[in-house]
Amino acid sequence: MPHVQRRMQALIKKFLKYWLPLYIYAGIIFYISSIPKPLPQISIPYFDKFLHLIEYAIFGILASRAFKSSAQPAFYKNFIILAALTSVAYGISDELHQLFVSCRSCDYFDVAADLIGGTIGAIFYGKYRAF
């Protein structure tokens, strides 16, 4: 029984270290997307796309960390692809969520920025994995 308890503690510790940050960050994105007008109007062209790129680069890094920590060979061997796909899937769900938020809309270019940002973050983590 102590072996099972140690294994469970190790799994919980791994979840808290690698997966919980991703879930918390996804929750923050969801919360911000629920705000009708989260930012003042900025007149810099495509500034919102730049923000999406940065936002999802962080998401891609966190998703890479999570998948790389998995005990499943299919997950840790393909962590960059899985992180990029997870980023774009969450980006799509975020844009669909915004259809139901006052003063927000669904934008395909935001999804493209999410995909690019998530992929950059995943590749960055794969190359410079330091945490």
C-alpha atoms as an extended CHARMM CRD file, in Angstrom:
* protein
*
       131  EXT
         1         1  MET       CA              0.0000000000        0.0000000000        0.0000000000  PROA      1               0.0000000000
         2         2  PRO       CA              2.7820000000        2.5270000000        0.6850000000  PROA      2               0.0000000000
         3         3  HSD       CA              3.9660000000        2.0040000000       -2.9010000000  PROA      3               0.0000000000
         4         4  VAL       CA              0.5370000000        2.9900000000       -4.2400000000  PROA      4               0.0000000000
         5         5  GLN       CA              0.4720000000        6.0160000000       -1.9640000000  PROA      5               0.0000000000
         6         6  ARG       CA              3.9490000000        7.1460000000       -3.1180000000  PROA      6               0.0000000000
         7         7  ARG       CA              2.9180000000        6.6800000000       -6.7480000000  PROA      7               0.0000000000
         8         8  MET       CA             -0.2350000000        8.7460000000       -6.1860000000  PROA      8               0.0000000000
         9         9  GLN       CA              1.7690000000       11.5050000000       -4.4890000000  PROA      9               0.0000000000
        10        10  ALA       CA              4.2210000000       11.5370000000       -7.4060000000  PROA      10              0.0000000000
        11        11  LEU       CA              1.3510000000       11.8420000000       -9.8930000000  PROA      11              0.0000000000
        12        12  ILE       CA             -0.2310000000       14.6830000000       -7.9420000000  PROA      12              0.0000000000
        13        13  LYS       CA              3.1100000000       16.4820000000       -7.6820000000  PROA      13              0.0000000000
        14        14  LYS       CA              3.6760000000       16.0730000000      -11.4350000000  PROA      14              0.0000000000
        15        15  PHE       CA              0.1690000000       17.3670000000      -12.1820000000  PROA      15              0.0000000000
        16        16  LEU       CA              0.6530000000       20.4140000000       -9.9490000000  PROA      16              0.0000000000
        17        17  LYS       CA              4.0230000000       21.2140000000      -11.5050000000  PROA      17              0.0000000000
        18        18  TYR       CA              3.2980000000       20.6240000000      -15.1990000000  PROA      18              0.0000000000
        19        19  TRP       CA             -0.4330000000       20.5440000000      -15.9400000000  PROA      19              0.0000000000
        20        20  LEU       CA             -1.9640000000       22.9250000000      -13.4200000000  PROA      20              0.0000000000
        21        21  PRO       CA             -0.0930000000       25.9840000000      -14.7870000000  PROA      21              0.0000000000
        22        22  LEU       CA             -1.5310000000       25.2480000000      -18.2400000000  PROA      22              0.0000000000
        23        23  TYR       CA             -5.0550000000       24.9170000000      -16.8480000000  PROA      23              0.0000000000
        24        24  ILE       CA             -4.7240000000       28.1180000000      -14.8320000000  PROA      24              0.0000000000
        25        25  TYR       CA             -3.4170000000       29.9970000000      -17.8760000000  PROA      25              0.0000000000
        26        26  ALA       CA             -6.2880000000       28.6380000000      -20.0070000000  PROA      26              0.0000000000
        27        27  GLY       CA             -8.6780000000       29.8710000000      -17.3050000000  PROA      27              0.0000000000
        28        28  ILE       CA             -7.0970000000       33.3190000000      -17.4140000000  PROA      28              0.0000000000
        29        29  ILE       CA             -7.5310000000       33.4270000000      -21.1980000000  PROA      29              0.0000000000
        30        30  PHE       CA            -11.1690000000       32.3700000000      -20.8070000000  PROA      30              0.0000000000
        31        31  TYR       CA            -11.7740000000       35.0230000000      -18.1460000000  PROA      31              0.0000000000
        32        32  ILE       CA            -10.2220000000       37.8070000000      -20.2400000000  PROA      32              0.0000000000
        33        33  SER       CA            -12.2510000000       36.6570000000      -23.2540000000  PROA      33              0.0000000000
        34        34  SER       CA            -15.3830000000       37.0190000000      -21.1500000000  PROA      34              0.0000000000
        35        35  ILE       CA            -14.7800000000       40.7470000000      -20.6550000000  PROA      35              0.0000000000
        36        36  PRO       CA            -16.6970000000       42.7730000000      -23.2780000000  PROA      36              0.0000000000
        37        37  LYS       CA            -13.9280000000       45.3440000000      -23.8680000000  PROA      37              0.0000000000
        38        38  PRO       CA            -10.7450000000       44.1610000000      -22.1270000000  PROA      38              0.0000000000
        39        39  LEU       CA             -8.3980000000       46.7360000000      -23.6990000000  PROA      39              0.0000000000
        40        40  PRO       CA             -8.6990000000       50.3400000000      -24.7730000000  PROA      40              0.0000000000
        41        41  GLN       CA             -8.6890000000       50.9460000000      -28.5110000000  PROA      41              0.0000000000
        42        42  ILE       CA             -5.0740000000       51.0310000000      -29.7070000000  PROA      42              0.0000000000
        43        43  SER       CA             -4.4410000000       52.5280000000      -33.1320000000  PROA      43              0.0000000000
        44        44  ILE       CA             -1.3750000000       50.3870000000      -33.9530000000  PROA      44              0.0000000000
        45        45  PRO       CA             -2.2850000000       48.1800000000      -36.9220000000  PROA      45              0.0000000000
        46        46  TYR       CA             -2.5680000000       44.4760000000      -36.0470000000  PROA      46              0.0000000000
        47        47  PHE       CA             -1.6140000000       45.0890000000      -32.4110000000  PROA      47              0.0000000000
        48        48  ASP       CA             -4.3310000000       42.6830000000      -31.2740000000  PROA      48              0.0000000000
        49        49  LYS       CA             -2.8130000000       39.9480000000      -33.4750000000  PROA      49              0.0000000000
        50        50  PHE       CA              0.5590000000       40.5660000000      -31.8300000000  PROA      50              0.0000000000
        51        51  LEU       CA             -1.0930000000       40.1580000000      -28.4200000000  PROA      51              0.0000000000
        52        52  HSD       CA             -2.6760000000       36.8810000000      -29.5500000000  PROA      52              0.0000000000
        53        53  LEU       CA              0.7110000000       35.6830000000      -30.7730000000  PROA      53              0.0000000000
        54        54  ILE       CA              2.3720000000       36.4210000000      -27.4100000000  PROA      54              0.0000000000
        55        55  GLU       CA             -0.5740000000       35.0520000000      -25.4170000000  PROA      55              0.0000000000
        56        56  TYR       CA             -0.5200000000       31.7380000000      -27.2880000000  PROA      56              0.0000000000
        57        57  ALA       CA              3.2810000000       31.4910000000      -27.3640000000  PROA      57              0.0000000000
        58        58  ILE       CA              3.0470000000       31.3090000000      -23.5690000000  PROA      58              0.0000000000
        59        59  PHE       CA              0.2260000000       28.7710000000      -23.9310000000  PROA      59              0.0000000000
        60        60  GLY       CA              2.4380000000       26.7360000000      -26.3130000000  PROA      60              0.0000000000
        61        61  ILE       CA              5.3200000000       26.7490000000      -23.8240000000  PROA      61              0.0000000000
        62        62  LEU       CA              3.0580000000       25.6000000000      -20.9910000000  PROA      62              0.0000000000
        63        63  ALA       CA              1.4360000000       22.9190000000      -23.1700000000  PROA      63              0.0000000000
        64        64  SER       CA              4.8770000000       21.6940000000      -24.2680000000  PROA      64              0.0000000000
        65        65  ARG       CA              5.9960000000       21.4020000000      -20.6550000000  PROA      65              0.0000000000
        66        66  ALA       CA              2.8880000000       19.4080000000      -19.8240000000  PROA      66              0.0000000000
        67        67  PHE       CA              3.1000000000       17.0050000000      -22.7590000000  PROA      67              0.0000000000
        68        68  LYS       CA              6.8730000000       16.5670000000      -22.3840000000  PROA      68              0.0000000000
        69        69  SER       CA              6.3630000000       15.5140000000      -18.7450000000  PROA      69              0.0000000000
        70        70  SER       CA              3.9030000000       12.7610000000      -19.7120000000  PROA      70              0.0000000000
        71        71  ALA       CA              4.6890000000        9.1130000000      -19.0780000000  PROA      71              0.0000000000
        72        72  GLN       CA              3.0010000000        8.2470000000      -22.3940000000  PROA      72              0.0000000000
        73        73  PRO       CA              5.6620000000        7.8870000000      -25.1350000000  PROA      73              0.0000000000
        74        74  ALA       CA              3.2540000000        9.1900000000      -27.7900000000  PROA      74              0.0000000000
        75        75  PHE       CA              2.8460000000       12.3970000000      -25.7680000000  PROA      75              0.0000000000
        76        76  TYR       CA              6.4250000000       13.1770000000      -24.8190000000  PROA      76              0.0000000000
        77        77  LYS       CA              7.8630000000       12.1890000000      -28.2100000000  PROA      77              0.0000000000
        78        78  ASN       CA              5.3770000000       14.4170000000      -30.0790000000  PROA      78              0.0000000000
        79        79  PHE       CA              5.0770000000       17.2010000000      -27.5060000000  PROA      79              0.0000000000
        80        80  ILE       CA              5.7050000000       20.0460000000      -30.0070000000  PROA      80              0.0000000000
        81        81  ILE       CA              2.9830000000       18.8780000000      -32.3970000000  PROA      81              0.0000000000
        82        82  LEU       CA              0.5550000000       18.1990000000      -29.5570000000  PROA      82              0.0000000000
        83        83  ALA       CA              1.2460000000       21.5960000000      -27.9720000000  PROA      83              0.0000000000
        84        84  ALA       CA              0.6810000000       23.3980000000      -31.2910000000  PROA      84              0.0000000000
        85        85  LEU       CA             -2.5450000000       21.4700000000      -31.9230000000  PROA      85              0.0000000000
        86        86  THR       CA             -3.7540000000       22.1050000000      -28.3860000000  PROA      86              0.0000000000
        87        87  SER       CA             -2.9880000000       25.8140000000      -28.8020000000  PROA      87              0.0000000000
        88        88  VAL       CA             -5.0020000000       26.1450000000      -31.9900000000  PROA      88              0.0000000000
        89        89  ALA       CA             -7.8460000000       24.0210000000      -30.5960000000  PROA      89              0.0000000000
        90        90  TYR       CA             -8.0440000000       26.2290000000      -27.5210000000  PROA      90              0.0000000000
        91        91  GLY       CA             -7.7540000000       29.3280000000      -29.7290000000  PROA      91              0.0000000000
        92        92  ILE       CA            -10.7110000000       28.1590000000      -31.8210000000  PROA      92              0.0000000000
        93        93  SER       CA            -12.7600000000       27.4270000000      -28.7160000000  PROA      93              0.0000000000
        94        94  ASP       CA            -11.8420000000       30.8620000000      -27.3560000000  PROA      94              0.0000000000
        95        95  GLU       CA            -13.0030000000       32.5850000000      -30.5350000000  PROA      95              0.0000000000
        96        96  LEU       CA            -16.2730000000       30.6210000000      -30.4900000000  PROA      96              0.0000000000
        97        97  HSD       CA            -16.7340000000       31.5780000000      -26.8360000000  PROA      97              0.0000000000
        98        98  GLN       CA            -16.4020000000       35.2470000000      -27.8170000000  PROA      98              0.0000000000
        99        99  LEU       CA            -19.4340000000       34.9030000000      -30.1000000000  PROA      99              0.0000000000
       100       100  PHE       CA            -21.4880000000       34.8660000000      -26.8950000000  PROA      100             0.0000000000
       101       101  VAL       CA            -19.7740000000       37.8610000000      -25.2750000000  PROA      101             0.0000000000
       102       102  SER       CA            -21.1650000000       41.3500000000      -25.7890000000  PROA      102             0.0000000000
       103       103  CYS       CA            -18.9330000000       43.5850000000      -27.9880000000  PROA      103             0.0000000000
       104       104  ARG       CA            -16.7050000000       40.6010000000      -28.9430000000  PROA      104             0.0000000000
       105       105  SER       CA            -16.5700000000       38.5860000000      -32.1410000000  PROA      105             0.0000000000
       106       106  CYS       CA            -14.9880000000       35.5390000000      -33.7220000000  PROA      106             0.0000000000
       107       107  ASP       CA            -11.9870000000       36.3800000000      -35.8910000000  PROA      107             0.0000000000
       108       108  TYR       CA            -10.2210000000       33.8260000000      -38.0840000000  PROA      108             0.0000000000
       109       109  PHE       CA             -7.0650000000       35.9360000000      -38.1200000000  PROA      109             0.0000000000
       110       110  ASP       CA             -6.9790000000       35.6920000000      -34.3250000000  PROA      110             0.0000000000
       111       111  VAL       CA             -7.0300000000       31.9030000000      -34.6890000000  PROA      111             0.0000000000
       112       112  ALA       CA             -4.1380000000       32.1310000000      -37.1600000000  PROA      112             0.0000000000
       113       113  ALA       CA             -2.1870000000       34.2680000000      -34.6650000000  PROA      113             0.0000000000
       114       114  ASP       CA             -3.0090000000       31.7270000000      -31.9370000000  PROA      114             0.0000000000
       115       115  LEU       CA             -1.6890000000       28.8830000000      -34.0910000000  PROA      115             0.0000000000
       116       116  ILE       CA              1.4940000000       30.7450000000      -34.9750000000  PROA      116             0.0000000000
       117       117  GLY       CA              2.0660000000       31.8380000000      -31.3760000000  PROA      117             0.0000000000
       118       118  GLY       CA              1.3910000000       28.3700000000      -29.9610000000  PROA      118             0.0000000000
       119       119  THR       CA              3.7320000000       26.7920000000      -32.5030000000  PROA      119             0.0000000000
       120       120  ILE       CA              6.4740000000       29.3200000000      -31.7800000000  PROA      120             0.0000000000
       121       121  GLY       CA              6.0960000000       28.7130000000      -28.0470000000  PROA      121             0.0000000000
       122       122  ALA       CA              6.2150000000       24.9310000000      -28.5010000000  PROA      122             0.0000000000
       123       123  ILE       CA              9.3010000000       25.0950000000      -30.7230000000  PROA      123             0.0000000000
       124       124  PHE       CA             10.9670000000       27.5570000000      -28.3510000000  PROA      124             0.0000000000
       125       125  TYR       CA             10.3830000000       25.1950000000      -25.4330000000  PROA      125             0.0000000000
       126       126  GLY       CA             11.6440000000       22.2540000000      -27.4670000000  PROA      126             0.0000000000
       127       127  LYS       CA             14.8440000000       24.0960000000      -28.3120000000  PROA      127             0.0000000000
       128       128  TYR       CA             15.5440000000       25.9830000000      -25.0810000000  PROA      128             0.0000000000
       129       129  ARG       CA             13.8050000000       23.8050000000      -22.4910000000  PROA      129             0.0000000000
       130       130  ALA       CA             15.0620000000       25.2870000000      -19.2260000000  PROA      130             0.0000000000
       131       131  PHE       CA             12.1470000000       24.8160000000      -16.8380000000  PROA      131             0.0000000000
